[in-house]
Amino acid sequence: MKIPNILTLLRIVLIPVFVLIYYLPYAWGPMAAALVFALAAVTDWFDGYLARKLDQTSPFGAFLDPVADKLMVATALVLLVDTYSVFWITAPAIVIISREIVISALREWMAELGKRANIAVSYVGKLKTTLQMLSIFIMLGAVPFTLFSWIGIGALYVASVLTLWSMYVYLKAAWPDLTDDI
């Protein structure tokens, strides 16, 4: 088992940990859960860096890393939808989760065509992920509808716009293959 894969598996193991901590009946629970989420988010960057630096990339890691990211983000967004319980937090959560499903399906389909490289991760996608993780961290740790949480909400909306933009970039790149037999 290579170090990057261990970090990816750690990220998956941390998901139920941050959920349990978030729901603890203590005032410090949400902030502690946000810190666990931040640790998991840092492992996302770090495992990719180590995989490249140590030349420890693997098919297992290439498969598991995006799965871990999507599980972590979707779980955190569900917690936030539950906590904030308003449409205008639910809407960007739906946009983000829906985009992840669409792009995952697109990547799988493009891989079947042998054209996975046509939809490689873009700068916009990386920026979206960073802003998404930051917004979730802030919103998990902040008391809802306070100044700090509004910063997180603003970042969530910017992340949602970047989510749609990156989805457009991926779909545009794949469009010739998607419409080949129409």
N, C-alpha and C positions, 0 to 999 in steps of 0.2 A: 504494500500500500504506500503510495507516494504522498509526500507532504501536502501538495495542493489538493489531492483527493480527500485527505484527512480533514483539511480545513473546510472543504465543501460539505462533507458529512457532518462536521461540527455545526455548520450553519443550519442544517436540517434538524439536528438534535436540539438546537437552541430555540426552534419555533415553539414547541410546547412549553418550554421553560419561560419564554417571555409572555406567552398567553397566561400561564398559571400565575406568574408574578403580577401581571397587569390586573388580574381579578382578585388579588389578595385584599382583604378588608383593612388595608392600612393606607394612610395618606401617601406614603412613599412608594407604593406599588407601581403606579403609572411611570414615575421617573425611573425606578429601577428597571422596569420593563423596557423603557426607552433606551437605557444604557445597554441592556442585553441586545436589543435590536441594533444599536450602533456597533456593538462588538461583531455581530453577525454581518453587518454591512461592510465593516472593515475587512473581514475575512474574504468577502467577495472580491475586493480589489487585490488583497494580498495573495490569494490562491492563484489568480491569473498571473500576477507578477512573478511569483515563484515558479509557476509552471514554465513560463518563458525563460526566466533567468537560469533555472536549473535544468532546463531542457527535459522537463518531466510532464510534458503534455501526453494525454492518453485519450483514446476513444471514450473510455468510461468517464473521464473528467469532462470531456467536451459534451457528453450527454447530460451528466449530473449537474454541472454548474448552472446552466440556465434553468433547470428544473428547481434547484434549490432557491434561486433568486425569485422565481415566480411564486413558489410556495410561501416564501417569507413575505413578499410584498402583498400578495393576495390575503394572507392571514392578517397582517397588520391593518390592511384597508378594511377588512370585515370588522375588526375591533373598533376602528375609528367610526365606521358607519353606525355600529351599535352605540358607541359612546355619544357621538354628536347628534345622531337621530334626527337629521334634517336633510331634505332633498338635495340641497346645494352642497352637501358633503357626499351624499350617496352618488350623485351624478358623476363627479370626476372619478370616484372609485370604480364605477361601472365602466367608464371610458378606459381607464388604465387596465382593468382586468380583461375587458373585451379585446383590447388591442393585443394583449399578451397571448390570448387564445388564437386570434387571427394570425398573428405573426408566427406563432409556433406551428400552426397548421401549414402556413405558407412555406416555412423552412423545411418542414417534413416533405411536403410535396415537391419542392425544388430539389431536395436531396434525392428523391426518387428519380428525378429527371437527370441527375448528375450535374446540377447547376446551382448547388448550395452556395458557391462562392459569389454568385450574382447578387446575393442579398446578405453580404457580410455586414457585421455591426458597423454602424457609421458614427461619426462624431456626434451627431444629433442624438443618436441612441444612447451614447455614453453620458452626454449632458443630461438627457432625460432621466436616466437611471440615478445619477448623482443628485439631481434636484428632488426626485421622487423619494429617495432614501432620507434626504435632509428634511423634507416636509413631514414625512411619516415620523421620524425621530422627534421633531419638535411637537407634533400633534399628540403623539403618545405620551410625552412627558409633561405637557402643559395642561393646566386646568382649562377645560373647554370655554371658549368665548372670552378669553382674557387676551391682553395685548400680545403675549408670546404666542398663543395659539393662532391668532390672526395672521401672524407672520408665517406660521406653518400652513395655514389655509391658503394664503397668497401663493406660497411656493407650490402647494398642491395644484392650484389652478395653472400656474406656469408649466408645471410638469405635465399636466393634462394637455395643454396646447402642444408641447414638445412631443408628447405621446402620439397625438394625431399627425403631427408633421412627420415624425419618424415613420409612422405607418404609411403615410403617403409616399415617402421616399422608397420604402421597401416594395410597396405595391407597384409603383412606377417602374422600378427596376425589373420586377417580375412580370409586368403587364404583357410584353410580347409572348411570353410563354403561357400566360394565363389565357390569352385570347387566340392562341395559335390555331385552334380547331373550331372556332365559333363560326 
